[in-house]
Amino acid sequence: MRTEQLEYIAAVTRLGSLRRAAEELHLSQPALSETVRNLERELGVDLLERKRSGATMSAPGRELLPHIVGVLEAVDRLRAAAGEQHRISRMVRVGTVNAATVPLLIPVVRTFRALHPVTQVEVVGAQQTDIHRALSEGGFDLGLVNHLEGDDTPAEFESTELLSGRPVVCVRPDSPLAGRPAVSVDDLLGEPLIAMRSGYVMHRYVHRLLRGRAPSFSYSTDGAEMGKLMVAEGLGATVLPDFSVVGDPLERQGLITHRPVAGDGTRVLLMLQRRRAESVPRAAQDLHDVFVRTARDLGGTLTP
């Protein structure tokens, strides 16, 4: 068994595809596939389930994954101790339901790059359930997820609250709703509503807010980024955490603005989560620490 075999299987698991892993590792796909199969034969376990849509970890593979990750982390520590600092350049992957938290995410990436100039940071937008699955399987090092205050957090993850905000109605500055100090449910029902798809915390919040009432017209979209773009293009209003809107480039350009929801005291929490482990790769730990420090510098909120 060779260390690179374990690195290859970790890459396939992280990227969900033999093809993408081969591209990242600069190998031919047949060569990568054969290396993985050799490891499977040596261990006597099918580590991957190979489908047309990609390769995912099998159930036996998921049981072995913590041991594989543990070996790679131990090798990283050994190489770092031996002075091979360039080995810390492995990619760090962050899954987020809210890739548009610009005032937090961009300074974090900028600060982290100064600490690890050759480490790649990959930010992947996904639903919360997909982020949790990828964290469990080792596909993401960190996850940014939204929680409504009072929600339970999964026990298998270490969770850190970064920002606390409130739901706001995101509209164009020339919308009649922008002229109001707060937007009522009746106001919201009279506008085309750009709703998050099922699986997002804000979908659950809006469903609870409207209490089964239907807006005049509604769209459904996947994530805050597209929702804000649709608002900027005049297609309607959407409901997001304020920390997804405050400081966003579209807001700075005067294309979107926000108003609070009248009579609503709900708090939305932006949480940083990671799989509980005895040891964490140095780059992932440093990125985690930069997130926490930056959120602390912001005062835990972006609301003016």
N, C-alpha and C positions, 0 to 999 in steps of 0.2 A: 504494500500500500504506500502510495506517494502523497505528499502534501498537496501537490497540484490536482490530484484526483478529487480530493475533498474540496478544494477551491472551485473546481469545475462544477461539482454537484451543487455547491452553494450558489454559484452564479446561475445555473439553470433554474433552481428554486426561486431565486430572487427575481429573475426576469420572466419566468413562466414560459420560456421558449428555448429550445435547443438552438434555433437559428439566431435569436438575439444574443444568447450567451456566446455562441461561436463568434459573432461579430465583435462583441466586447473583448473577448479573449484573443482575438486575431488568430483563430483557428478555423479550419474547414469544418463544416457541420458533420461530415462522416467521421473525421478524426475525433471530434468531441464526443460524438455518439458512441464510438468504439471505446474510448477511455472510460466513459460512464458505465458501459456494459461490462468492461473488465472489472471495475470496482464492484458492480452488482454480483458478478460471478464470484469474486473473492469473498464478499460478505455473505453470499448465499441469500440475498434479499433483493427484490425488485424495488429500488428506491423511487422510481418515477412511474407515473401513469401517463403513457404517451397517447395523446389524442390529436385529432386534426387541428383543434384550436390551440394546442400547445402542450407542454409537459408540466405536470404538477406533481407534487410530492405524494407518494402513496401513503397509506396508513402506516405500514411498517417504516417507511422513510421518515414520516413525521415523528415517530418514536425515537429514531436514531438522530434526527436533526440537532437536538440540543447537544449531543455528544460530538457531532461533526463541528458545530459552531464552537464548542469548547476547545476542541483540538486546534482549530484555526486561531482562536484568540490566544491560546497558549503559545502558538508559534509566533504570533505577532509580538507578544511580550518578550519572547526570547530574542527575536530579531532586533527589537527596539533596545533591549538591554545590551546587545552586541554592537550597537551603534549604527544599525542599518535603518536610519531614520526615514529613508525613502519608502520603506515598506509600509509606513503609516498612510500612504497615498491611496489606500483602498477607497472605493466609493461609499458614500453615506447616502442612504435613501430615506426620504421623508414623505410619508403619505399624508395628505391633507384634504379635508372637506371644504376648506376655505382658502384656496391658493391666493386670494386677493387681499389678505391681511398685510398690505404693503408696509405700513408703519412698523410692523413687527418683523415680518419675514425678510424684507430686503436688508435692513440693518444687521440682522442675524447672519445672513449669508455673507455680507461684506466683512463683518468682524471675523467670522470663521475662516474666510479665505486668507485673511492676514495671518492667522494662526497656522493654517494648513494650505499653503499656496498651491500644492499639486493634488489636493484631494478633491475629487468630483462630488458635488452635491446634486442629487437628482430629486426634484420635487414633483410628486405624482398626485394629481387630483383623483379622489375616489370617494365612494360612499363609506360611511362609518363601519358598516359590517365588513366591507372589503379590507379596510385598513386594519381592523382587529384580526382578521384572518391572516393577512400578510405579516403582521407583527408576530402572531403565534408561530408562523411557519418560517420566520427569519427573512421574509421578503422586504420588510421595512425595518429600519433601525429605530425610527421615531414616527409617531403619529400625532397629527394635530386634529382634534375632534371637538365638536360642540356638544355641550350638555346643557339641558335646562336645569336650573337650580333645584336640587332635591333628587335628581336622577342618581341611581346607583352606578358606581363605576366598577368595571369587571375586576374581580379579585386577582386575576392572573397577570394584570398589568400594574406597573408603577405609574401613578397618575399625579401630575403636577398642574395646579391651576395657574394659568398664565395671565389671562385677561377676564374681566367681568364686565359685561355690558347689558344692554337692553335691546329688545326688538324695536326696529324702526321701520317706517314706510319709506322706501327709496323711490323718488319721483324725479322728473325733470324740473328744473327751476321755473319753467313756464307753465307747469301744471297748476290747476286751481287748488290742488291739495297742498302745494308748496306755500300758498298764502295763508294757511291755517297754522295756529300754534301747535296743534295736535290733530291727528287723524282718527276719527271714530270708526267703529266697525261699519256703520251705515255709509260713511264716506267711502270706505274701502270697497264695499259691495257695489257701489255705483261706478267703479272704474274697472277697466280690463286688468285682471290680476295675473301677474307672472309668478307662478307658484313653483316651488322646488318639488322634484319628483318624490314619490314615496321612498323612504329610506334615509331621508335627511331630517335632522332635528327640526328645521324650520318648517318642513311640511307638517310635522306633528303639531308644532305650535300654531300654525295658521288654521289647521283643521279644528283645534280646540278653541281658538279665538272666534271663529265664525259659527261654531256650534251647529254645524250641519247646513247653514245657509249658503247659497251659491251666489257668486259674484255675477255681474252682468255678462261677463265673458272672461275666460281664463285660458292661459297658456300653461304648459308644463315644460320645465327645463331642468338641466342637470348641472347644478352648481351655481355659486354666486357670480362667477365671472360672466357667464352668458346672461344671467338675469340682469345684471347691471348694464350690459351692452344693449339689451332689448329696451330697458328703461331709457337709456341715452338716445335711442332711435325713436322714441315716442310711442312705443307699443303698449305701454301701460305702467303699472306700479308693481313693486315687489316688496316683500318683507324679509329683512335680513338683520343679523346682529349689527349694532352700530359700529363695532370694530371692523366690520367688513366694508363699511362705507367711508368712515372718517379717514381722510388722508389718501383715499384711492385716487389714482391718476385722473379718472373721469370726474371725480369731485373737484380736484384741484383745477381742472380745465373748465369748470362751471357747467358740465354736462349733466350732472346728477346732484341731488341734494337729499336730505332726509328730514323726517318729522317723527316725533314719538307717537306711539299708539295711545290714544286717550284712555285714561282710567286703568291702564295696565301696568302692574308692577313686576312683571316677570323678569328674571335675570337669566342671561345666557352666559355660560362659562366656556372659554376656550381652554381646553386641556391638552397638555403634552403627555403622551403615553408611550411606554416602551415595555417590552417583555421583561419580566423579572428574571434576572440571571446573576450568578455569582460573580461573573466578571463581564466587563463591557469594553469593546474596542476603544482605544484612546480617542480616535477621531469622533466616534459616536458620542462618547462621554463629553468631549469638548463642545460639540454642537449642542448637546442637551444643556450644558452649563451656560452657553451663550444665549440660548432661548430664555432661560430663567433670568439671567442678569438683565437682558434687554427689556423683558416684560416688567421687571422691577423698576427699571429706569423710567418706564412709561407710567409708573404708578398703578399698574394693574388695570388700567382703563384707558380708553381713547376718547371717551365722551367729553366734549368741551364743558 
